[in-house]
Amino acid sequence: MASAALTGTALVNGLQESCYVAGGKTIVITLTDDTWVVAAGGAFDAVRADIVAGLDSDGEEAAGWDAEIKTDTAVTAVVRTSNTVVTITLPANANYNITLPETITVTVPAAALAAEGALVATPTFWIDRKVTSVLGFGNRSW
């Protein structure tokens, strides 16, 4: 059975939003028992937008993941490094600002895969909001 596994620097659970504001975090998708639909270039370039669209948050905040990070991730950030591996480098986004933690699920679209059917990659990962001190010590991340 085909599967997709996630690794990368973005997958450290509980990273605060500021880590994503700075950009440069990576999401690496590794396929097992499937391959990316075609070689890099040409037809693969056409499915990169679908791969970015599959980076989905469970939150719906106006300045959350879906509204800021996902929409700012250019298709050129999706790089096919082998028949089974894609690396996505997330952009910097000063507007990313959440009030509640977000859980990110990555769904690899069927159009990007040689076999039929989309794959939900594992594991999911979550992003924590910045915690501001209420004790009068200014902004402090806990």
HELIX and SHEET records of a PDB file:
HELIX    1   1 THR A    9  LEU A   11  5                                   3    
HELIX    2   2 GLU A   17  VAL A   21  1                                   5    
HELIX    3   3 ALA A   43  ALA A   53  1                                  11    
HELIX    4   4 ASP A   66  LYS A   70  3                                   5    
HELIX    5   5 THR A   71  ASP A   72  1                                   2    
HELIX    6   6 VAL A   75  ALA A   77  5                                   3    
HELIX    7   7 ALA A  110  ALA A  112  5                                   3    
SHEET    1   A 4 SER A   3  THR A   7  0                                        
SHEET    2   A 4 THR A  26  THR A  32 -1                                        
SHEET    3   A 4 VAL A  85  THR A  89 -1                                        
SHEET    4   A 4 VAL A  78  ARG A  80 -1                                        
SHEET    1   B 4 LEU A  15  GLN A  16  0                                        
SHEET    2   B 4 PHE A 125  ASP A 128  1                                        
SHEET    3   B 4 GLU A 102  VAL A 108 -1                                        
SHEET    4   B 4 LEU A  55  SER A  57 -1                                        
SHEET    1   C 4 LEU A  15  GLN A  16  0                                        
SHEET    2   C 4 PHE A 125  ASP A 128  1                                        
SHEET    3   C 4 GLU A 102  VAL A 108 -1                                        
SHEET    4   C 4 LEU A 119  VAL A 120 -1                                        
END                                                                             
